[in-house]
Amino acid sequence: MNPQHRDEVVRSYYRIRKMLGWLGLVLPVVLILGGWLSQHTVEPSISDYYHTLMRDAFVGTLTAIGLFLIAYPGHDPERGEHVSDDLITTVAGIAAFGLAYFPNETRMQANLLGSITQQALGHKMAAAAHYFSAVVFLGALAALCLRKFARTAKPLRRRIYRACGWTILAMTVLVIVASWFKIRGPEGPQKIVNDWMLILWFEAIAIWAFALAWLVKGRVEERLTRPR
């Protein structure tokens, strides 16, 4: 392959990489706006949009994100590293599939048949797989930001990646805590979680944080490959 064609392939690859960041940025916005326009409601969490007319957008976007993460090889581990970029992104991609195809609790009035996974495993097991996938997905994204993206970055970008990584971790913990209060908490905190849609916004912030880190990473690497 001559240098010109090689540069074109590399630039195309990084453009596709940036699309993952844009998918993360627009997913919560598309779901919230689409749900409001179609049903005049805002769901209490990102996952609840599976049970609405926005199911195709929810499943399709997570499937695209999962496919790209699995296909992304990343960089080889440096000396002393035992976990490769490829392993982390593959785990995150598989978890994205889990989020898409193992629904959370079904609203029977909205979805009488349920999904294939719910029929095969039962609603409770499918929901458990969904929540497990969510924790793994967000944890893997945080690891990419904190350990992989920040590894060779310059100081400013390193701070951005670390801020995004810690934001993802913080939002993951807050989602778990808010979910507990929503299901088992006292009436006062439960009402706050539901009225303020806290789970939805915690999930959206976590997704946006990773999308920002991915866009910054893709932009930097694309600039490094431009011919001088």
mmCIF file of the C-alpha atoms, coordinates in Angstrom:
data_MODEL
# 
_entry.id   MODEL 
# 
loop_
_atom_site.group_PDB 
_atom_site.id 
_atom_site.type_symbol 
_atom_site.label_atom_id 
_atom_site.label_alt_id 
_atom_site.label_comp_id 
_atom_site.label_asym_id 
_atom_site.label_entity_id 
_atom_site.label_seq_id 
_atom_site.pdbx_PDB_ins_code 
_atom_site.Cartn_x 
_atom_site.Cartn_y 
_atom_site.Cartn_z 
_atom_site.occupancy 
_atom_site.B_iso_or_equiv 
_atom_site.pdbx_formal_charge 
_atom_site.auth_seq_id 
_atom_site.auth_comp_id 
_atom_site.auth_asym_id 
_atom_site.auth_atom_id 
_atom_site.pdbx_PDB_model_num 
ATOM 1   C CA . MET A 1 1   ? 0.000   0.000   0.000  1.00 0.00 ? 1   MET A CA 1 
ATOM 2   C CA . ASN A 1 2   ? 1.450   3.354   -1.009 1.00 0.00 ? 2   ASN A CA 1 
ATOM 3   C CA . PRO A 1 3   ? 1.735   6.119   1.640  1.00 0.00 ? 3   PRO A CA 1 
ATOM 4   C CA . GLN A 1 4   ? -1.214  8.115   0.292  1.00 0.00 ? 4   GLN A CA 1 
ATOM 5   C CA . HIS A 1 5   ? -3.596  5.171   0.472  1.00 0.00 ? 5   HIS A CA 1 
ATOM 6   C CA . ARG A 1 6   ? -2.287  4.222   3.903  1.00 0.00 ? 6   ARG A CA 1 
ATOM 7   C CA . ASP A 1 7   ? -2.935  7.741   5.207  1.00 0.00 ? 7   ASP A CA 1 
ATOM 8   C CA . GLU A 1 8   ? -6.452  7.654   3.762  1.00 0.00 ? 8   GLU A CA 1 
ATOM 9   C CA . VAL A 1 9   ? -7.173  4.356   5.535  1.00 0.00 ? 9   VAL A CA 1 
ATOM 10  C CA . VAL A 1 10  ? -5.816  5.681   8.821  1.00 0.00 ? 10  VAL A CA 1 
ATOM 11  C CA . ARG A 1 11  ? -7.844  8.891   8.590  1.00 0.00 ? 11  ARG A CA 1 
ATOM 12  C CA . SER A 1 12  ? -10.987 6.909   7.773  1.00 0.00 ? 12  SER A CA 1 
ATOM 13  C CA . TYR A 1 13  ? -10.339 4.708   10.804 1.00 0.00 ? 13  TYR A CA 1 
ATOM 14  C CA . TYR A 1 14  ? -10.079 7.702   13.120 1.00 0.00 ? 14  TYR A CA 1 
ATOM 15  C CA . ARG A 1 15  ? -13.224 9.250   11.674 1.00 0.00 ? 15  ARG A CA 1 
ATOM 16  C CA . ILE A 1 16  ? -15.060 6.037   12.501 1.00 0.00 ? 16  ILE A CA 1 
ATOM 17  C CA . ARG A 1 17  ? -13.544 6.180   15.986 1.00 0.00 ? 17  ARG A CA 1 
ATOM 18  C CA . LYS A 1 18  ? -14.919 9.657   16.501 1.00 0.00 ? 18  LYS A CA 1 
ATOM 19  C CA . MET A 1 19  ? -18.370 8.408   15.546 1.00 0.00 ? 19  MET A CA 1 
ATOM 20  C CA . LEU A 1 20  ? -18.379 6.331   18.719 1.00 0.00 ? 20  LEU A CA 1 
ATOM 21  C CA . GLY A 1 21  ? -17.932 9.513   20.738 1.00 0.00 ? 21  GLY A CA 1 
ATOM 22  C CA . TRP A 1 22  ? -20.740 11.228  18.849 1.00 0.00 ? 22  TRP A CA 1 
ATOM 23  C CA . LEU A 1 23  ? -23.022 8.246   19.378 1.00 0.00 ? 23  LEU A CA 1 
ATOM 24  C CA . GLY A 1 24  ? -22.422 8.543   23.109 1.00 0.00 ? 24  GLY A CA 1 
ATOM 25  C CA . LEU A 1 25  ? -23.126 12.264  23.067 1.00 0.00 ? 25  LEU A CA 1 
ATOM 26  C CA . VAL A 1 26  ? -26.380 12.038  21.147 1.00 0.00 ? 26  VAL A CA 1 
ATOM 27  C CA . LEU A 1 27  ? -27.848 8.834   22.643 1.00 0.00 ? 27  LEU A CA 1 
ATOM 28  C CA . PRO A 1 28  ? -29.372 10.404  25.802 1.00 0.00 ? 28  PRO A CA 1 
ATOM 29  C CA . VAL A 1 29  ? -30.528 13.458  23.843 1.00 0.00 ? 29  VAL A CA 1 
ATOM 30  C CA . VAL A 1 30  ? -32.197 11.409  21.105 1.00 0.00 ? 30  VAL A CA 1 
ATOM 31  C CA . LEU A 1 31  ? -33.936 9.151   23.634 1.00 0.00 ? 31  LEU A CA 1 
ATOM 32  C CA . ILE A 1 32  ? -35.189 11.992  25.813 1.00 0.00 ? 32  ILE A CA 1 
ATOM 33  C CA . LEU A 1 33  ? -36.355 14.183  22.924 1.00 0.00 ? 33  LEU A CA 1 
ATOM 34  C CA . GLY A 1 34  ? -37.766 11.281  20.953 1.00 0.00 ? 34  GLY A CA 1 
ATOM 35  C CA . GLY A 1 35  ? -39.639 9.970   23.966 1.00 0.00 ? 35  GLY A CA 1 
ATOM 36  C CA . TRP A 1 36  ? -41.067 13.375  24.736 1.00 0.00 ? 36  TRP A CA 1 
ATOM 37  C CA . LEU A 1 37  ? -42.171 14.025  21.165 1.00 0.00 ? 37  LEU A CA 1 
ATOM 38  C CA . SER A 1 38  ? -43.709 10.580  20.702 1.00 0.00 ? 38  SER A CA 1 
ATOM 39  C CA . GLN A 1 39  ? -45.270 9.956   24.118 1.00 0.00 ? 39  GLN A CA 1 
ATOM 40  C CA . HIS A 1 40  ? -44.944 13.279  25.981 1.00 0.00 ? 40  HIS A CA 1 
ATOM 41  C CA . THR A 1 41  ? -43.059 11.618  28.830 1.00 0.00 ? 41  THR A CA 1 
ATOM 42  C CA . VAL A 1 42  ? -39.496 11.445  30.122 1.00 0.00 ? 42  VAL A CA 1 
ATOM 43  C CA . GLU A 1 43  ? -38.470 8.003   31.327 1.00 0.00 ? 43  GLU A CA 1 
ATOM 44  C CA . PRO A 1 44  ? -36.811 7.600   34.745 1.00 0.00 ? 44  PRO A CA 1 
ATOM 45  C CA . SER A 1 45  ? -33.694 5.965   33.273 1.00 0.00 ? 45  SER A CA 1 
ATOM 46  C CA . ILE A 1 46  ? -31.914 5.433   29.967 1.00 0.00 ? 46  ILE A CA 1 
ATOM 47  C CA . SER A 1 47  ? -32.695 1.720   30.120 1.00 0.00 ? 47  SER A CA 1 
ATOM 48  C CA . ASP A 1 48  ? -36.433 2.353   30.438 1.00 0.00 ? 48  ASP A CA 1 
ATOM 49  C CA . TYR A 1 49  ? -36.495 3.645   26.869 1.00 0.00 ? 49  TYR A CA 1 
ATOM 50  C CA . TYR A 1 50  ? -36.275 0.003   25.786 1.00 0.00 ? 50  TYR A CA 1 
ATOM 51  C CA . HIS A 1 51  ? -39.952 -0.243  26.692 1.00 0.00 ? 51  HIS A CA 1 
ATOM 52  C CA . THR A 1 52  ? -41.007 2.762   24.606 1.00 0.00 ? 52  THR A CA 1 
ATOM 53  C CA . LEU A 1 53  ? -41.237 3.686   20.937 1.00 0.00 ? 53  LEU A CA 1 
ATOM 54  C CA . MET A 1 54  ? -37.528 4.619   21.189 1.00 0.00 ? 54  MET A CA 1 
ATOM 55  C CA . ARG A 1 55  ? -36.487 0.969   21.552 1.00 0.00 ? 55  ARG A CA 1 
ATOM 56  C CA . ASP A 1 56  ? -34.919 0.855   18.075 1.00 0.00 ? 56  ASP A CA 1 
ATOM 57  C CA . ALA A 1 57  ? -32.722 3.863   18.830 1.00 0.00 ? 57  ALA A CA 1 
ATOM 58  C CA . PHE A 1 58  ? -31.714 2.426   22.209 1.00 0.00 ? 58  PHE A CA 1 
ATOM 59  C CA . VAL A 1 59  ? -30.871 -1.071  20.941 1.00 0.00 ? 59  VAL A CA 1 
ATOM 60  C CA . GLY A 1 60  ? -29.376 0.097   17.628 1.00 0.00 ? 60  GLY A CA 1 
ATOM 61  C CA . THR A 1 61  ? -27.042 2.658   19.184 1.00 0.00 ? 61  THR A CA 1 
ATOM 62  C CA . LEU A 1 62  ? -25.809 0.310   21.908 1.00 0.00 ? 62  LEU A CA 1 
ATOM 63  C CA . THR A 1 63  ? -25.266 -2.410  19.302 1.00 0.00 ? 63  THR A CA 1 
ATOM 64  C CA . ALA A 1 64  ? -23.173 -0.039  17.177 1.00 0.00 ? 64  ALA A CA 1 
ATOM 65  C CA . ILE A 1 65  ? -21.162 1.027   20.233 1.00 0.00 ? 65  ILE A CA 1 
ATOM 66  C CA . GLY A 1 66  ? -20.645 -2.608  21.236 1.00 0.00 ? 66  GLY A CA 1 
ATOM 67  C CA . LEU A 1 67  ? -19.507 -3.668  17.761 1.00 0.00 ? 67  LEU A CA 1 
ATOM 68  C CA . PHE A 1 68  ? -16.992 -0.863  17.545 1.00 0.00 ? 68  PHE A CA 1 
ATOM 69  C CA . LEU A 1 69  ? -15.590 -1.481  21.027 1.00 0.00 ? 69  LEU A CA 1 
ATOM 70  C CA . ILE A 1 70  ? -15.112 -5.175  20.291 1.00 0.00 ? 70  ILE A CA 1 
ATOM 71  C CA . ALA A 1 71  ? -13.451 -4.418  16.930 1.00 0.00 ? 71  ALA A CA 1 
ATOM 72  C CA . TYR A 1 72  ? -11.171 -1.722  18.384 1.00 0.00 ? 72  TYR A CA 1 
ATOM 73  C CA . PRO A 1 73  ? -7.701  -3.236  19.053 1.00 0.00 ? 73  PRO A CA 1 
ATOM 74  C CA . GLY A 1 74  ? -6.197  -0.299  20.935 1.00 0.00 ? 74  GLY A CA 1 
ATOM 75  C CA . HIS A 1 75  ? -2.513  -0.226  21.769 1.00 0.00 ? 75  HIS A CA 1 
ATOM 76  C CA . ASP A 1 76  ? -0.278  -3.073  22.923 1.00 0.00 ? 76  ASP A CA 1 
ATOM 77  C CA . PRO A 1 77  ? 0.284   -3.239  26.693 1.00 0.00 ? 77  PRO A CA 1 
ATOM 78  C CA . GLU A 1 78  ? 3.402   -1.495  27.905 1.00 0.00 ? 78  GLU A CA 1 
ATOM 79  C CA . ARG A 1 79  ? 5.958   -3.156  30.150 1.00 0.00 ? 79  ARG A CA 1 
ATOM 80  C CA . GLY A 1 80  ? 4.383   -3.987  33.493 1.00 0.00 ? 80  GLY A CA 1 
ATOM 81  C CA . GLU A 1 81  ? 0.813   -3.842  32.186 1.00 0.00 ? 81  GLU A CA 1 
ATOM 82  C CA . HIS A 1 82  ? -1.169  -7.058  32.379 1.00 0.00 ? 82  HIS A CA 1 
ATOM 83  C CA . VAL A 1 83  ? -4.426  -5.891  30.808 1.00 0.00 ? 83  VAL A CA 1 
ATOM 84  C CA . SER A 1 84  ? -4.519  -4.760  27.184 1.00 0.00 ? 84  SER A CA 1 
ATOM 85  C CA . ASP A 1 85  ? -6.684  -2.093  25.589 1.00 0.00 ? 85  ASP A CA 1 
ATOM 86  C CA . ASP A 1 86  ? -8.194  -4.828  23.446 1.00 0.00 ? 86  ASP A CA 1 
ATOM 87  C CA . LEU A 1 87  ? -9.378  -6.821  26.479 1.00 0.00 ? 87  LEU A CA 1 
ATOM 88  C CA . ILE A 1 88  ? -10.973 -3.789  28.158 1.00 0.00 ? 88  ILE A CA 1 
ATOM 89  C CA . THR A 1 89  ? -12.777 -2.632  25.017 1.00 0.00 ? 89  THR A CA 1 
ATOM 90  C CA . THR A 1 90  ? -13.938 -6.187  24.252 1.00 0.00 ? 90  THR A CA 1 
ATOM 91  C CA . VAL A 1 91  ? -15.398 -6.527  27.747 1.00 0.00 ? 91  VAL A CA 1 
ATOM 92  C CA . ALA A 1 92  ? -17.070 -3.114  27.371 1.00 0.00 ? 92  ALA A CA 1 
ATOM 93  C CA . GLY A 1 93  ? -18.469 -4.096  23.959 1.00 0.00 ? 93  GLY A CA 1 
ATOM 94  C CA . ILE A 1 94  ? -19.938 -7.366  25.239 1.00 0.00 ? 94  ILE A CA 1 
ATOM 95  C CA . ALA A 1 95  ? -21.445 -5.463  28.174 1.00 0.00 ? 95  ALA A CA 1 
ATOM 96  C CA . ALA A 1 96  ? -23.007 -2.991  25.719 1.00 0.00 ? 96  ALA A CA 1 
ATOM 97  C CA . PHE A 1 97  ? -24.709 -5.951  24.027 1.00 0.00 ? 97  PHE A CA 1 
ATOM 98  C CA . GLY A 1 98  ? -25.955 -7.047  27.451 1.00 0.00 ? 98  GLY A CA 1 
ATOM 99  C CA . LEU A 1 99  ? -27.447 -3.609  28.039 1.00 0.00 ? 99  LEU A CA 1 
ATOM 100 C CA . ALA A 1 100 ? -29.175 -3.707  24.670 1.00 0.00 ? 100 ALA A CA 1 
ATOM 101 C CA . TYR A 1 101 ? -30.526 -7.265  24.663 1.00 0.00 ? 101 TYR A CA 1 
ATOM 102 C CA . PHE A 1 102 ? -31.219 -7.974  28.348 1.00 0.00 ? 102 PHE A CA 1 
ATOM 103 C CA . PRO A 1 103 ? -33.998 -5.502  29.234 1.00 0.00 ? 103 PRO A CA 1 
ATOM 104 C CA . ASN A 1 104 ? -34.582 -4.201  32.714 1.00 0.00 ? 104 ASN A CA 1 
ATOM 105 C CA . GLU A 1 105 ? -37.923 -4.854  34.388 1.00 0.00 ? 105 GLU A CA 1 
ATOM 106 C CA . THR A 1 106 ? -40.682 -5.188  31.804 1.00 0.00 ? 106 THR A CA 1 
ATOM 107 C CA . ARG A 1 107 ? -43.757 -3.019  31.827 1.00 0.00 ? 107 ARG A CA 1 
ATOM 108 C CA . MET A 1 108 ? -46.281 -5.638  30.926 1.00 0.00 ? 108 MET A CA 1 
ATOM 109 C CA . GLN A 1 109 ? -48.844 -3.162  29.698 1.00 0.00 ? 109 GLN A CA 1 
ATOM 110 C CA . ALA A 1 110 ? -46.302 -1.725  27.238 1.00 0.00 ? 110 ALA A CA 1 
ATOM 111 C CA . ASN A 1 111 ? -44.615 -4.953  26.156 1.00 0.00 ? 111 ASN A CA 1 
ATOM 112 C CA . LEU A 1 112 ? -46.815 -8.039  26.464 1.00 0.00 ? 112 LEU A CA 1 
ATOM 113 C CA . LEU A 1 113 ? -44.457 -10.499 24.797 1.00 0.00 ? 113 LEU A CA 1 
ATOM 114 C CA . GLY A 1 114 ? -41.199 -9.262  26.240 1.00 0.00 ? 114 GLY A CA 1 
ATOM 115 C CA . SER A 1 115 ? -37.892 -10.039 24.565 1.00 0.00 ? 115 SER A CA 1 
ATOM 116 C CA . ILE A 1 116 ? -36.233 -13.283 23.530 1.00 0.00 ? 116 ILE A CA 1 
ATOM 117 C CA . THR A 1 117 ? -33.877 -13.097 26.495 1.00 0.00 ? 117 THR A CA 1 
ATOM 118 C CA . GLN A 1 118 ? -36.780 -12.537 28.880 1.00 0.00 ? 118 GLN A CA 1 
ATOM 119 C CA . GLN A 1 119 ? -38.607 -15.522 27.426 1.00 0.00 ? 119 GLN A CA 1 
ATOM 120 C CA . ALA A 1 120 ? -35.481 -17.667 27.750 1.00 0.00 ? 120 ALA A CA 1 
ATOM 121 C CA . LEU A 1 121 ? -34.251 -16.557 31.184 1.00 0.00 ? 121 LEU A CA 1 
ATOM 122 C CA . GLY A 1 122 ? -37.275 -15.035 32.812 1.00 0.00 ? 122 GLY A CA 1 
ATOM 123 C CA . HIS A 1 123 ? -37.832 -11.358 33.551 1.00 0.00 ? 123 HIS A CA 1 
ATOM 124 C CA . LYS A 1 124 ? -35.863 -11.293 36.812 1.00 0.00 ? 124 LYS A CA 1 
ATOM 125 C CA . MET A 1 125 ? -32.776 -13.016 35.409 1.00 0.00 ? 125 MET A CA 1 
ATOM 126 C CA . ALA A 1 126 ? -32.822 -10.808 32.306 1.00 0.00 ? 126 ALA A CA 1 
ATOM 127 C CA . ALA A 1 127 ? -33.046 -7.707  34.491 1.00 0.00 ? 127 ALA A CA 1 
ATOM 128 C CA . ALA A 1 128 ? -30.174 -8.972  36.676 1.00 0.00 ? 128 ALA A CA 1 
ATOM 129 C CA . ALA A 1 129 ? -28.073 -9.513  33.536 1.00 0.00 ? 129 ALA A CA 1 
ATOM 130 C CA . HIS A 1 130 ? -28.949 -5.984  32.412 1.00 0.00 ? 130 HIS A CA 1 
ATOM 131 C CA . TYR A 1 131 ? -27.800 -4.380  35.655 1.00 0.00 ? 131 TYR A CA 1 
ATOM 132 C CA . PHE A 1 132 ? -24.635 -6.492  35.761 1.00 0.00 ? 132 PHE A CA 1 
ATOM 133 C CA . SER A 1 133 ? -23.874 -5.450  32.173 1.00 0.00 ? 133 SER A CA 1 
ATOM 134 C CA . ALA A 1 134 ? -24.400 -1.784  33.104 1.00 0.00 ? 134 ALA A CA 1 
ATOM 135 C CA . VAL A 1 135 ? -21.868 -1.935  35.951 1.00 0.00 ? 135 VAL A CA 1 
ATOM 136 C CA . VAL A 1 136 ? -19.322 -3.792  33.793 1.00 0.00 ? 136 VAL A CA 1 
ATOM 137 C CA . PHE A 1 137 ? -19.833 -1.406  30.877 1.00 0.00 ? 137 PHE A CA 1 
ATOM 138 C CA . LEU A 1 138 ? -19.344 1.748   32.925 1.00 0.00 ? 138 LEU A CA 1 
ATOM 139 C CA . GLY A 1 139 ? -16.461 0.222   34.884 1.00 0.00 ? 139 GLY A CA 1 
ATOM 140 C CA . ALA A 1 140 ? -14.625 -0.708  31.689 1.00 0.00 ? 140 ALA A CA 1 
ATOM 141 C CA . LEU A 1 141 ? -15.149 2.778   30.241 1.00 0.00 ? 141 LEU A CA 1 
ATOM 142 C CA . ALA A 1 142 ? -13.770 4.328   33.428 1.00 0.00 ? 142 ALA A CA 1 
ATOM 143 C CA . ALA A 1 143 ? -10.727 2.033   33.243 1.00 0.00 ? 143 ALA A CA 1 
ATOM 144 C CA . LEU A 1 144 ? -10.064 3.143   29.670 1.00 0.00 ? 144 LEU A CA 1 
ATOM 145 C CA . CYS A 1 145 ? -10.114 6.790   30.700 1.00 0.00 ? 145 CYS A CA 1 
ATOM 146 C CA . LEU A 1 146 ? -8.078  6.445   33.898 1.00 0.00 ? 146 LEU A CA 1 
ATOM 147 C CA . ARG A 1 147 ? -5.494  3.833   32.950 1.00 0.00 ? 147 ARG A CA 1 
ATOM 148 C CA . LYS A 1 148 ? -5.282  3.686   29.169 1.00 0.00 ? 148 LYS A CA 1 
ATOM 149 C CA . PHE A 1 149 ? -6.128  7.081   27.721 1.00 0.00 ? 149 PHE A CA 1 
ATOM 150 C CA . ALA A 1 150 ? -4.193  8.943   30.427 1.00 0.00 ? 150 ALA A CA 1 
ATOM 151 C CA . ARG A 1 151 ? -1.154  6.690   30.075 1.00 0.00 ? 151 ARG A CA 1 
ATOM 152 C CA . THR A 1 152 ? 0.751   8.656   27.433 1.00 0.00 ? 152 THR A CA 1 
ATOM 153 C CA . ALA A 1 153 ? -1.269  11.870  27.276 1.00 0.00 ? 153 ALA A CA 1 
ATOM 154 C CA . LYS A 1 154 ? 0.151   15.318  27.856 1.00 0.00 ? 154 LYS A CA 1 
ATOM 155 C CA . PRO A 1 155 ? -0.755  16.988  31.193 1.00 0.00 ? 155 PRO A CA 1 
ATOM 156 C CA . LEU A 1 156 ? -3.864  18.869  30.015 1.00 0.00 ? 156 LEU A CA 1 
ATOM 157 C CA . ARG A 1 157 ? -5.367  15.923  28.184 1.00 0.00 ? 157 ARG A CA 1 
ATOM 158 C CA . ARG A 1 158 ? -4.403  13.613  31.056 1.00 0.00 ? 158 ARG A CA 1 
ATOM 159 C CA . ARG A 1 159 ? -6.461  15.776  33.394 1.00 0.00 ? 159 ARG A CA 1 
ATOM 160 C CA . ILE A 1 160 ? -9.396  15.610  30.987 1.00 0.00 ? 160 ILE A CA 1 
ATOM 161 C CA . TYR A 1 161 ? -9.233  11.816  30.762 1.00 0.00 ? 161 TYR A CA 1 
ATOM 162 C CA . ARG A 1 162 ? -8.927  11.416  34.521 1.00 0.00 ? 162 ARG A CA 1 
ATOM 163 C CA . ALA A 1 163 ? -11.772 13.846  35.166 1.00 0.00 ? 163 ALA A CA 1 
ATOM 164 C CA . CYS A 1 164 ? -13.942 11.861  32.742 1.00 0.00 ? 164 CYS A CA 1 
ATOM 165 C CA . GLY A 1 165 ? -12.918 8.550   34.337 1.00 0.00 ? 165 GLY A CA 1 
ATOM 166 C CA . TRP A 1 166 ? -13.659 9.684   37.875 1.00 0.00 ? 166 TRP A CA 1 
ATOM 167 C CA . THR A 1 167 ? -16.938 11.182  36.692 1.00 0.00 ? 167 THR A CA 1 
ATOM 168 C CA . ILE A 1 168 ? -17.973 7.832   35.223 1.00 0.00 ? 168 ILE A CA 1 
ATOM 169 C CA . LEU A 1 169 ? -17.092 6.034   38.460 1.00 0.00 ? 169 LEU A CA 1 
ATOM 170 C CA . ALA A 1 170 ? -18.915 8.617   40.586 1.00 0.00 ? 170 ALA A CA 1 
ATOM 171 C CA . MET A 1 171 ? -22.021 8.441   38.402 1.00 0.00 ? 171 MET A CA 1 
ATOM 172 C CA . THR A 1 172 ? -21.966 4.628   38.532 1.00 0.00 ? 172 THR A CA 1 
ATOM 173 C CA . VAL A 1 173 ? -21.961 4.706   42.327 1.00 0.00 ? 173 VAL A CA 1 
ATOM 174 C CA . LEU A 1 174 ? -24.717 7.319   42.345 1.00 0.00 ? 174 LEU A CA 1 
ATOM 175 C CA . VAL A 1 175 ? -26.842 5.236   39.967 1.00 0.00 ? 175 VAL A CA 1 
ATOM 176 C CA . ILE A 1 176 ? -26.513 2.231   42.300 1.00 0.00 ? 176 ILE A CA 1 
ATOM 177 C CA . VAL A 1 177 ? -27.378 4.306   45.377 1.00 0.00 ? 177 VAL A CA 1 
ATOM 178 C CA . ALA A 1 178 ? -30.279 6.071   43.657 1.00 0.00 ? 178 ALA A CA 1 
ATOM 179 C CA . SER A 1 179 ? -31.636 2.752   42.381 1.00 0.00 ? 179 SER A CA 1 
ATOM 180 C CA . TRP A 1 180 ? -31.596 1.362   45.912 1.00 0.00 ? 180 TRP A CA 1 
ATOM 181 C CA . PHE A 1 181 ? -33.501 4.379   47.232 1.00 0.00 ? 181 PHE A CA 1 
ATOM 182 C CA . LYS A 1 182 ? -35.954 4.109   44.337 1.00 0.00 ? 182 LYS A CA 1 
ATOM 183 C CA . ILE A 1 183 ? -36.761 0.481   45.163 1.00 0.00 ? 183 ILE A CA 1 
ATOM 184 C CA . ARG A 1 184 ? -36.262 0.165   48.926 1.00 0.00 ? 184 ARG A CA 1 
ATOM 185 C CA . GLY A 1 185 ? -35.640 3.642   50.299 1.00 0.00 ? 185 GLY A CA 1 
ATOM 186 C CA . PRO A 1 186 ? -37.856 5.757   52.559 1.00 0.00 ? 186 PRO A CA 1 
ATOM 187 C CA . GLU A 1 187 ? -40.646 7.721   50.946 1.00 0.00 ? 187 GLU A CA 1 
ATOM 188 C CA . GLY A 1 188 ? -38.829 11.096  51.040 1.00 0.00 ? 188 GLY A CA 1 
ATOM 189 C CA . PRO A 1 189 ? -35.593 10.082  49.245 1.00 0.00 ? 189 PRO A CA 1 
ATOM 190 C CA . GLN A 1 190 ? -37.608 7.829   46.932 1.00 0.00 ? 190 GLN A CA 1 
ATOM 191 C CA . LYS A 1 191 ? -39.722 10.782  45.870 1.00 0.00 ? 191 LYS A CA 1 
ATOM 192 C CA . ILE A 1 192 ? -36.617 12.907  45.226 1.00 0.00 ? 192 ILE A CA 1 
ATOM 193 C CA . VAL A 1 193 ? -35.070 10.180  43.035 1.00 0.00 ? 193 VAL A CA 1 
ATOM 194 C CA . ASN A 1 194 ? -38.276 9.804   41.020 1.00 0.00 ? 194 ASN A CA 1 
ATOM 195 C CA . ASP A 1 195 ? -39.287 13.466  40.747 1.00 0.00 ? 195 ASP A CA 1 
ATOM 196 C CA . TRP A 1 196 ? -35.838 14.689  39.747 1.00 0.00 ? 196 TRP A CA 1 
ATOM 197 C CA . MET A 1 197 ? -35.128 11.755  37.392 1.00 0.00 ? 197 MET A CA 1 
ATOM 198 C CA . LEU A 1 198 ? -31.785 11.295  39.148 1.00 0.00 ? 198 LEU A CA 1 
ATOM 199 C CA . ILE A 1 199 ? -31.000 7.889   37.665 1.00 0.00 ? 199 ILE A CA 1 
ATOM 200 C CA . LEU A 1 200 ? -31.589 9.172   34.135 1.00 0.00 ? 200 LEU A CA 1 
ATOM 201 C CA . TRP A 1 201 ? -29.258 12.145  34.605 1.00 0.00 ? 201 TRP A CA 1 
ATOM 202 C CA . PHE A 1 202 ? -26.550 10.167  36.400 1.00 0.00 ? 202 PHE A CA 1 
ATOM 203 C CA . GLU A 1 203 ? -26.510 7.664   33.519 1.00 0.00 ? 203 GLU A CA 1 
ATOM 204 C CA . ALA A 1 204 ? -26.499 10.438  30.909 1.00 0.00 ? 204 ALA A CA 1 
ATOM 205 C CA . ILE A 1 205 ? -23.585 12.250  32.583 1.00 0.00 ? 205 ILE A CA 1 
ATOM 206 C CA . ALA A 1 206 ? -21.553 9.015   32.687 1.00 0.00 ? 206 ALA A CA 1 
ATOM 207 C CA . ILE A 1 207 ? -22.169 8.403   28.972 1.00 0.00 ? 207 ILE A CA 1 
ATOM 208 C CA . TRP A 1 208 ? -21.326 12.001  28.090 1.00 0.00 ? 208 TRP A CA 1 
ATOM 209 C CA . ALA A 1 209 ? -18.105 11.839  30.121 1.00 0.00 ? 209 ALA A CA 1 
ATOM 210 C CA . PHE A 1 210 ? -16.845 8.855   28.168 1.00 0.00 ? 210 PHE A CA 1 
ATOM 211 C CA . ALA A 1 211 ? -17.982 10.352  24.865 1.00 0.00 ? 211 ALA A CA 1 
ATOM 212 C CA . LEU A 1 212 ? -15.952 13.481  25.645 1.00 0.00 ? 212 LEU A CA 1 
ATOM 213 C CA . ALA A 1 213 ? -12.845 11.445  26.495 1.00 0.00 ? 213 ALA A CA 1 
ATOM 214 C CA . TRP A 1 214 ? -13.230 9.364   23.334 1.00 0.00 ? 214 TRP A CA 1 
ATOM 215 C CA . LEU A 1 215 ? -13.653 12.431  21.127 1.00 0.00 ? 215 LEU A CA 1 
ATOM 216 C CA . VAL A 1 216 ? -10.579 14.093  22.637 1.00 0.00 ? 216 VAL A CA 1 
ATOM 217 C CA . LYS A 1 217 ? -8.573  10.881  22.181 1.00 0.00 ? 217 LYS A CA 1 
ATOM 218 C CA . GLY A 1 218 ? -9.729  10.456  18.587 1.00 0.00 ? 218 GLY A CA 1 
ATOM 219 C CA . ARG A 1 219 ? -9.014  14.086  17.739 1.00 0.00 ? 219 ARG A CA 1 
ATOM 220 C CA . VAL A 1 220 ? -5.469  13.889  19.117 1.00 0.00 ? 220 VAL A CA 1 
ATOM 221 C CA . GLU A 1 221 ? -4.603  10.658  17.319 1.00 0.00 ? 221 GLU A CA 1 
ATOM 222 C CA . GLU A 1 222 ? -6.093  11.895  14.039 1.00 0.00 ? 222 GLU A CA 1 
ATOM 223 C CA . ARG A 1 223 ? -3.925  15.021  14.212 1.00 0.00 ? 223 ARG A CA 1 
ATOM 224 C CA . LEU A 1 224 ? -0.823  12.894  14.836 1.00 0.00 ? 224 LEU A CA 1 
ATOM 225 C CA . THR A 1 225 ? -1.451  10.928  11.628 1.00 0.00 ? 225 THR A CA 1 
ATOM 226 C CA . ARG A 1 226 ? -1.879  13.917  9.348  1.00 0.00 ? 226 ARG A CA 1 
ATOM 227 C CA . PRO A 1 227 ? 0.885   14.354  6.794  1.00 0.00 ? 227 PRO A CA 1 
ATOM 228 C CA . ARG A 1 228 ? 3.117   17.308  7.529  1.00 0.00 ? 228 ARG A CA 1 
# 
